[in-house]
Amino acid sequence: MPSDIPAIDDPEEIASYLVRENGLDGARLVAINGTTSANAEGDMLRLSVWRQVKSILSSWDRVNDAEA
């Protein structure tokens, strides 16, 4: 697997990749859509990963707010 594509089950790598590709707001939107899709499909593993990604992105947002 190319090094710039995240492991499919590592929320930290997924979050980092999404921010690099889409910025923080875009990454958050992708994560929300991923959570919604996984929930609708009943895919509990994907849902868990996306929830973790959202949590990581939220924590990064709080860090950015604290630094501002």
C-alpha positions as a Markdown table, in Angstrom:
| # | Residue | x | y | z |
|---|---|---|---|---|
| 1 | Met | 0.0 | 0.0 | 0.0 |
| 2 | Pro | 1.4 | 3.5 | -0.9 |
| 3 | Ser | 2.6 | 5.4 | 2.2 |
| 4 | Asp | 0.2 | 8.4 | 1.6 |
| 5 | Ile | -2.9 | 6.2 | 1.8 |
| 6 | Pro | -4.0 | 5.4 | 5.3 |
| 7 | Ala | -4.5 | 2.0 | 6.8 |
| 8 | Ile | -8.3 | 1.4 | 6.6 |
| 9 | Asp | -8.7 | 0.7 | 10.3 |
| 10 | Asp | -6.3 | 3.2 | 11.9 |
| 11 | Pro | -8.4 | 6.3 | 12.9 |
| 12 | Glu | -5.3 | 8.5 | 13.5 |
| 13 | Glu | -3.9 | 7.8 | 10.0 |
| 14 | Ile | -7.3 | 8.3 | 8.4 |
| 15 | Ala | -7.8 | 11.6 | 10.2 |
| 16 | Ser | -4.3 | 12.8 | 9.2 |
| 17 | Tyr | -4.9 | 11.8 | 5.6 |
| 18 | Leu | -8.3 | 13.5 | 5.4 |
| 19 | Val | -6.9 | 16.7 | 6.8 |
| 20 | Arg | -4.0 | 16.7 | 4.3 |
| 21 | Glu | -6.4 | 16.1 | 1.4 |
| 22 | Asn | -9.4 | 18.2 | 2.5 |
| 23 | Gly | -8.4 | 20.6 | 5.3 |
| 24 | Leu | -9.9 | 20.2 | 8.8 |
| 25 | Asp | -13.5 | 21.3 | 7.9 |
| 26 | Gly | -13.5 | 19.0 | 4.8 |
| 27 | Ala | -12.1 | 16.2 | 6.8 |
| 28 | Arg | -14.9 | 16.6 | 9.4 |
| 29 | Leu | -17.5 | 16.5 | 6.7 |
| 30 | Val | -16.0 | 13.3 | 5.2 |
| 31 | Ala | -16.1 | 11.8 | 8.7 |
| 32 | Ile | -19.7 | 12.8 | 9.2 |
| 33 | Asn | -20.7 | 11.3 | 5.9 |
| 34 | Gly | -18.7 | 8.1 | 6.7 |
| 35 | Thr | -20.4 | 7.7 | 10.0 |
| 36 | Thr | -23.9 | 8.2 | 8.5 |
| 37 | Ser | -23.1 | 5.7 | 5.7 |
| 38 | Ala | -21.7 | 3.1 | 8.1 |
| 39 | Asn | -24.7 | 3.5 | 10.4 |
| 40 | Ala | -27.2 | 3.2 | 7.5 |
| 41 | Glu | -25.5 | 0.0 | 6.3 |
| 42 | Gly | -25.3 | -1.5 | 9.8 |
| 43 | Asp | -21.5 | -1.8 | 9.5 |
| 44 | Met | -20.5 | -1.6 | 13.2 |
| 45 | Leu | -16.7 | -1.8 | 12.5 |
| 46 | Arg | -16.7 | 1.1 | 10.1 |
| 47 | Leu | -19.0 | 3.0 | 12.3 |
| 48 | Ser | -16.6 | 2.6 | 15.2 |
| 49 | Val | -13.6 | 3.7 | 13.1 |
| 50 | Trp | -15.5 | 6.8 | 11.8 |
| 51 | Arg | -16.6 | 7.8 | 15.3 |
| 52 | Gln | -13.0 | 7.6 | 16.4 |
| 53 | Val | -11.9 | 9.7 | 13.4 |
| 54 | Lys | -14.5 | 12.3 | 14.3 |
| 55 | Ser | -13.3 | 12.3 | 17.9 |
| 56 | Ile | -9.7 | 12.8 | 16.8 |
| 57 | Leu | -10.7 | 15.7 | 14.5 |
| 58 | Ser | -12.6 | 17.3 | 17.3 |
| 59 | Ser | -9.7 | 17.1 | 19.6 |
| 60 | Trp | -7.5 | 18.7 | 16.9 |
| 61 | Asp | -10.1 | 21.5 | 16.5 |
| 62 | Arg | -10.0 | 22.1 | 20.3 |
| 63 | Val | -6.2 | 22.3 | 20.2 |
| 64 | Asn | -6.3 | 24.8 | 17.3 |
| 65 | Asp | -8.9 | 26.9 | 19.3 |
| 66 | Ala | -6.6 | 26.9 | 22.3 |
| 67 | Glu | -3.6 | 28.1 | 20.3 |
| 68 | Ala | -5.6 | 31.0 | 18.7 |
